[in-house]
Amino acid sequence: MSESDDCLFCKIIAGQIPSSKVYEDETTYAFNDINPKAKVHVLVVPKKHYANVAELAADDPTELAHIVSIAQNIADKEFHGAYRLVFNTGLDAGQTVFHMHAHVMTGEKLDE
């Protein structure tokens, strides 16, 4: 696993900062967002550090597809398969942690 010493999500993945784990495998970790915007709001992150989704897509599209699959599995379990998947890329788009993460929001009907 490649990591950044000052990255919040790298520290969560390493177990240095506690989180509410939803899913984990060899390459990916998912945990509940501490500031949820929906009934179910899970962050899905690759264990390898990528700054944003574009960087992940260029380097490892298979991992990106795996993250989308995990999002679908969470939605299937939590809310009959319906979900919103959000990737914030860049400070001006609302990205505050520069470790690629997907926001999976579900568990209720979401407003547009």
C-alpha positions in Angstrom: 0.0 0.0 0.0 1.3 3.4 -1.0 0.3 6.1 1.5 0.9 9.7 2.4 2.1 10.4 5.9 -0.3 13.3 6.4 -3.4 11.8 4.7 -6.4 11.3 6.9 -7.8 8.4 4.9 -4.4 6.6 4.8 -4.4 6.8 8.6 -7.9 5.5 8.8 -7.0 2.5 6.5 -3.9 1.8 8.6 -6.1 1.8 11.8 -4.4 4.8 13.3 -7.7 6.7 13.3 -10.9 4.8 14.2 -13.7 4.4 11.7 -17.0 2.6 11.4 -16.0 -0.1 8.9 -18.7 -1.2 6.4 -16.5 -3.3 4.0 -12.8 -4.3 3.5 -10.9 -6.4 1.1 -7.3 -6.5 -0.1 -7.5 -3.3 -2.2 -10.5 -1.4 -0.8 -11.9 0.0 2.4 -15.4 1.4 3.1 -16.6 3.2 6.2 -19.4 5.4 7.3 -19.0 9.2 6.7 -18.8 11.1 10.0 -20.9 13.9 8.6 -23.6 12.0 6.6 -25.7 13.7 3.9 -28.1 10.8 3.6 -29.5 8.0 5.9 -26.7 5.8 4.6 -23.5 7.7 3.6 -20.5 5.5 3.1 -17.0 6.4 1.8 -15.3 3.8 -0.4 -11.6 4.3 -0.8 -8.8 2.4 -2.5 -6.1 1.4 0.0 -3.4 2.6 -2.4 -3.2 6.4 -2.2 -4.5 8.3 -5.3 -5.3 12.0 -5.1 -8.6 11.9 -7.0 -10.8 9.7 -9.2 -9.1 10.8 -12.4 -5.7 9.7 -11.1 -7.2 6.3 -10.1 -9.0 5.8 -13.4 -5.7 6.5 -15.3 -3.6 4.2 -13.2 -6.0 1.4 -12.2 -9.4 1.3 -14.0 -10.1 -2.2 -12.6 -10.0 -0.8 -9.0 -12.4 2.0 -10.0 -14.8 -0.6 -11.4 -14.4 -2.5 -8.1 -15.3 0.6 -6.1 -18.5 1.0 -8.2 -19.3 -2.6 -7.6 -18.9 -2.1 -3.8 -21.2 0.9 -4.0 -23.9 -1.2 -5.7 -23.5 -3.9 -3.1 -24.0 -1.4 -0.3 -27.1 0.0 -2.0 -28.5 -3.5 -2.6 -28.1 -4.2 1.1 -29.4 -0.8 2.4 -32.0 0.4 -0.1 -33.2 -1.9 -2.9 -30.3 -1.0 -5.1 -30.9 2.7 -5.5 -28.0 5.0 -4.7 -26.1 8.2 -5.5 -22.4 7.9 -6.2 -20.3 11.1 -6.0 -16.6 11.8 -6.6 -15.4 15.3 -5.7 -12.3 16.1 -7.7 -10.4 19.3 -6.7 -10.8 21.9 -4.0 -13.2 24.0 -6.1 -15.5 20.9 -6.5 -15.6 20.3 -2.7 -12.8 17.8 -2.3 -11.4 18.3 1.2 -9.4 15.0 1.6 -7.1 14.4 -1.3 -7.2 10.6 -1.2 -9.7 9.4 -3.8 -13.0 8.5 -2.3 -16.5 7.7 -3.5 -19.5 8.9 -1.6 -22.2 6.3 -1.6 -25.5 7.8 -0.5 -28.6 5.7 -0.1 -31.1 4.4 2.5 -33.9 6.8 1.5 -35.3 8.5 -1.5 -32.9 11.3 -2.3 -33.8 14.8 -3.5 -32.5 15.8 -6.8 
